[in-house]
Amino acid sequence: MDLLDFEQAELYFDEPLAPEIAELIMAAADKYGSEEAEGMLLRASYMAPQHLMVLVALYRYYFYQHRLEDALLVGESTLAVVGRRLGFPESWLYLNEVNLGAGVLRSMGLVRFYLMVLKATGYINLRLGHFEAGQAMLEKLVELDSHDCMGGKALLEVLHQSMGNEDAIQRRA
């Protein structure tokens, strides 16, 4: 399966969005960085809690504001929403190649999006110091993405090098 094949793939932003919600997202972008922007995004989230454009907008807002705990919550929520749409197990921990293949039959674009969110959520866990959770998520990504189209191997390598450096420092102490 080629995760980089975008032909005839439904993408998260292809889903129709109610005009009033689109207006909230655009207004939030215009007021980026203000409390008012967050309020607009939260209102959009209240109105369409499972719409992927809303989840992505809220995630990006928190991530670029360096509010990683909030971004992590949105990422986990997004995994749950997309996972349900694809018929995936409730937890990414139990996801396997058979589930992935069945998901591709529903929507290759959503499978790719799910894997990107898994990578992003793993990365945020690492940034927050939740090394075991982050590593487990990235290992699951690499297990499912054998051709490394999503780039999970590079993050795992950096993590392993970092852990190796910490071990060397502790041995010297």
C-alpha positions as CSV (number, residue, x, y, z in Angstrom):
1,M,0.0,0.0,0.0
2,D,1.4,3.4,-1.0
3,L,0.6,5.9,1.6
4,L,1.8,8.7,-0.6
5,D,-0.7,7.9,-3.4
6,F,-3.1,10.9,-3.3
7,E,-5.1,10.1,-6.3
8,Q,-8.8,9.8,-5.5
9,A,-8.1,10.1,-1.8
10,E,-10.6,11.9,0.3
11,L,-8.7,14.4,2.5
12,Y,-9.8,15.8,5.8
13,F,-10.5,19.2,4.4
14,D,-12.8,17.8,1.6
15,E,-15.6,17.3,4.1
16,P,-18.3,20.1,3.8
17,L,-18.2,22.6,6.6
18,A,-21.2,24.8,7.7
19,P,-20.6,28.4,6.6
20,E,-20.9,29.7,10.2
21,I,-18.2,27.3,11.4
22,A,-15.9,28.2,8.5
23,E,-16.4,31.9,9.4
24,L,-15.4,31.2,13.0
25,I,-12.2,29.4,11.8
26,M,-11.3,32.3,9.4
27,A,-12.0,34.9,12.1
28,A,-9.8,33.0,14.5
29,A,-7.0,32.9,12.0
30,D,-7.4,36.7,11.6
31,K,-7.1,37.1,15.4
32,Y,-4.4,34.5,15.9
33,G,-2.7,34.5,19.2
34,S,-5.5,36.3,21.1
35,E,-7.9,34.8,23.6
36,E,-10.6,35.8,21.3
37,A,-9.2,33.5,18.6
38,E,-9.2,30.6,21.0
39,G,-12.8,31.3,22.0
40,M,-13.8,31.3,18.3
41,L,-12.1,27.9,17.8
42,L,-13.7,26.5,20.9
43,R,-17.1,27.7,19.7
44,A,-16.5,26.0,16.4
45,S,-15.5,22.8,18.3
46,Y,-18.7,23.0,20.3
47,M,-20.7,23.3,17.1
48,A,-18.9,20.6,15.2
49,P,-16.8,18.5,17.7
50,Q,-16.0,15.8,15.2
51,H,-15.3,17.8,12.1
52,L,-11.7,17.3,11.1
53,M,-11.1,20.9,9.9
54,V,-12.2,22.1,13.3
55,L,-10.0,19.6,15.1
56,V,-7.0,20.5,12.9
57,A,-7.6,24.2,13.4
58,L,-7.8,23.8,17.2
59,Y,-4.7,21.5,17.3
60,R,-2.6,23.9,15.2
61,Y,-3.7,26.8,17.4
62,Y,-2.5,25.0,20.6
63,F,0.6,23.6,19.0
64,Y,1.9,26.9,17.6
65,Q,1.0,28.6,20.9
66,H,3.2,26.0,22.6
67,R,0.3,24.7,24.6
68,L,1.3,21.1,24.1
69,E,-0.9,19.6,26.8
70,D,-3.9,21.1,25.0
71,A,-2.6,20.0,21.6
72,L,-2.1,16.5,22.9
73,L,-5.8,16.3,24.0
74,V,-7.0,17.5,20.6
75,G,-4.6,15.0,18.9
76,E,-6.0,12.1,21.0
77,S,-9.5,13.2,20.3
78,T,-8.7,13.3,16.6
79,L,-7.4,9.8,16.7
80,A,-10.6,8.6,18.3
81,V,-12.8,10.4,15.7
82,V,-10.9,9.2,12.7
83,G,-10.4,5.8,14.2
84,R,-14.2,5.4,14.6
85,R,-14.8,6.5,11.0
86,L,-12.3,3.9,9.7
87,G,-13.6,1.1,12.0
88,F,-10.3,0.9,13.8
89,P,-9.9,-0.6,17.3
90,E,-10.8,1.9,20.1
91,S,-7.1,2.3,20.9
92,W,-4.2,2.8,18.5
93,L,-2.3,0.2,20.6
94,Y,-4.4,-2.6,19.0
95,L,-4.2,-1.3,15.4
96,N,-2.7,-3.8,13.0
97,E,-2.1,-4.2,9.2
98,V,-5.5,-5.9,8.8
99,N,-7.3,-3.0,10.3
100,L,-5.2,-0.6,8.2
101,G,-6.1,-2.5,5.0
102,A,-9.8,-2.4,5.9
103,G,-9.5,1.3,6.6
104,V,-7.9,1.9,3.2
105,L,-10.9,0.4,1.5
106,R,-13.0,3.1,3.2
107,S,-10.6,6.0,2.7
108,M,-6.9,6.1,1.9
109,G,-6.8,9.8,2.8
110,L,-8.3,9.2,6.2
111,V,-5.9,6.4,6.9
112,R,-3.0,8.6,6.0
113,F,-4.4,11.4,8.1
114,Y,-4.8,9.0,11.1
115,L,-1.1,8.0,10.8
116,M,0.0,11.7,10.6
117,V,-2.0,12.4,13.8
118,L,-0.5,9.3,15.4
119,K,3.0,10.7,14.6
120,A,2.1,14.2,15.8
121,T,0.7,12.9,19.0
122,G,3.8,10.7,19.6
123,Y,6.0,13.7,19.0
124,I,4.0,15.9,21.4
125,N,4.3,13.1,24.0
126,L,8.1,13.2,23.6
127,R,8.2,17.0,23.9
128,L,6.2,16.7,27.1
129,G,8.6,14.2,28.5
130,H,6.2,11.3,28.2
131,F,8.9,9.2,26.6
132,E,7.3,5.7,26.9
133,A,4.0,6.9,25.4
134,G,5.7,8.8,22.6
135,Q,8.0,6.0,21.8
136,A,5.2,3.4,21.7
137,M,3.2,5.6,19.3
138,L,6.1,6.1,17.0
139,E,6.9,2.4,17.1
140,K,3.3,1.6,16.2
141,L,3.6,4.1,13.3
142,V,6.8,2.5,12.0
143,E,5.2,-1.0,12.3
144,L,2.2,0.0,10.2
145,D,4.2,2.2,7.7
146,S,6.9,-0.3,6.6
147,H,8.1,2.1,3.8
148,D,8.4,5.0,6.3
149,C,6.3,7.3,4.1
150,M,5.3,9.2,7.3
151,G,8.8,9.6,8.5
152,G,8.4,8.0,11.9
153,K,11.8,6.2,11.8
154,A,13.7,9.5,11.9
155,L,11.9,10.6,15.1
156,L,12.6,7.2,16.7
157,E,16.3,7.4,15.7
158,V,16.6,10.8,17.4
159,L,14.8,9.4,20.5
160,H,17.2,6.4,20.6
161,Q,20.3,8.6,20.2
162,S,19.0,10.9,22.9
163,M,18.4,8.0,25.2
164,G,21.8,6.6,24.4
165,N,23.4,10.0,25.3
166,E,21.6,10.1,28.6
167,D,22.7,6.6,29.4
168,A,26.3,7.6,28.6
169,I,26.1,10.7,30.8
170,Q,24.6,8.7,33.7
171,R,27.4,6.1,33.4
172,R,30.1,8.9,33.7
173,A,28.4,10.4,36.8
